[in-house]
Amino acid sequence: MTTDVAMGRHATAGWLDDRARDCADRPAVEILGAPSLSWAELREAVIRLADVLRGRGLRPGDRVSMRMRRSTDSVIGLLAIWRRGGVPLLLDDGSPPDWIARRERAAGVRWVFSADSGGLRRADARTLGNSAHHGAPQDDRSSLSHILCTSGTQAEPLAIGTSCQQLDEQMLAYVERFAPDPGDRIALFSGLAHDPVIRDLGAALLSGATIVVPPEDVFSVPRRAGRFLGERRISLLHCTPGTLSLADPLRLADTWRDLRLVLCGGSALPAGLAAAVLPAPAVELVNVYGVSEVPQIASAHVVTEADIAGPPERSVSIGRGFGTRALELLKNVDTPDGQLEVVILTPSVGRELGDRAGEASTSLSPSTSTGPVRFRTGDLAVRSEDGSVRIVGRRDDVLDVNGDRVSRAEVRDAAVGIDGVHEAKLVVGVDGATELLAVLSPDANVAEIRRHLGRLLPPAAVPRRIVEVDRRTIDRNRKKAIPHDRT
């Protein structure tokens, strides 16, 4: 058996080797109802699969559609692709086929990997045309680590590549600040098509902590996610406000006795939701901020009692920066009074790929050749008295929902195309969950409307709740809406 490491291109191979040596018999991956894998066993499984991938023709630098599920096989698959030198495009395998195909096309993938359907296969040329990338890695440190797609739900996706150097630097900054250790248990709760899932794995690889894989339906039953955190003794959690809301901290936070650190990001964190988490016995709640174009964490803020003293719908501060990154606020002529656009000062941004490459460069403000890059995020904020930054909205018609950019217009258009829906508007409730305020016919079936939206929209764009409102209040502030019984 060969170890088949694309040496120097990706630090995760070395991190895995280190953990298999110094934490050999400690659990690396746990999943309910299946034997756990030790770090030594995980390394052996990754090496075996990397050999298979090489035999199938995967070359260093090849882009691979990584259709992720919450499973041990997906963990092994991602690490094996990295070990072989491949560049995974992170996707949620449960997303609609057209949503997946558009992102594969944008990233120019050559291969598709799905742990649940036989492993690696060549991408469909009829779907991807002539855009597939054929290896040819650059120098080791600037080679791509992985690819994410951003665009919202409506526009064609923009593929953003993170370099190995960017990932290595960010994960080392994470470890220095948050100090994960071999005794930690990390829940694999992060969105499977987003940067934080890399944080879940990277934190474990650098520390020897255990990755605890939840069941596929952990988010489908009320409070199941919250019970999972307590019963499986989770100590470290990366999640979105929506995921945290599903865990029902108001009822269950006092059962999270092992939980010491929660990093919450992907959309604005309401003060009311943060207040429900802080009673957990030993938790440090950190509100983190970032965008796909600037990998991992751009800013972080430890939530305090002062943050939750205001109205429950008020968003918590995102801080002033993180590591080598800092935040600035920019006044634009088209922003409301008192609101400023968030600008991230960063040593580098992700690499734009595919046919839309160059579009996000319009978000880059001029900077000196030796100074940081200034990336304009489109997020609107106000500055608190202590100098920290609090998100209050967007410059465009987009909502940040659990790390996804969701077009309000697309959701509205999909909803009003359904029989029984006359008008609709997507908003965010005080608990961070999305709500569709809708004017409905008397015979409309709310459950059927939501199922229909699930067939039309990617998961992040499907409203958590549908609230019937009076036609006269559809365009007013959320607090003035008149809810009816059907929700």
Buried (B, 14 or more C-beta within 10 A) or exposed (E): EEEBBBEBBBBBBBBBBBBBEEBBEBBBBBBEEEEBBBBBBBBBBBBBBBBBBBEBEBBBBBBBBBBBBBBBBBBBBBBBBBBBBBBBBBBBBBBBEEBBBBBBBBBBBBBBBBBEEEBBEEBEEEBBEEBBBEBEBEEBEBBBBBBBBBBBBBBBBBBBBBBBBBBBBBBBBBBEEBEBEBEBBBBBBBBBBBBBBBBBBBBBBBBBBBBBBBBEEBBEEEEBBBBBBBEBEBBBBBBBBBBBBBBBBBEBBEBBBBBBBBBBBBBBBBBBBBBBBBEBEEBBBBBBBBBBBBBBBBBBBEBEEEBBEEEBBBBBBBBBBBBEBBBBBBEEEEBEEEBBBBBBBBBBBBBBBBBBBEEBEEBBEEEEEEEBBBBBBBBBBBBEEEEBBBBBBBBEBBBBBBBBBBBBBBBBEBBEEBEBBEBBBBBBBBBBBBBBBBBBEEEBBBEEBBEBBEEBBBBBBBBBBBBBBBEEBBEBEBEEBBBEEBE
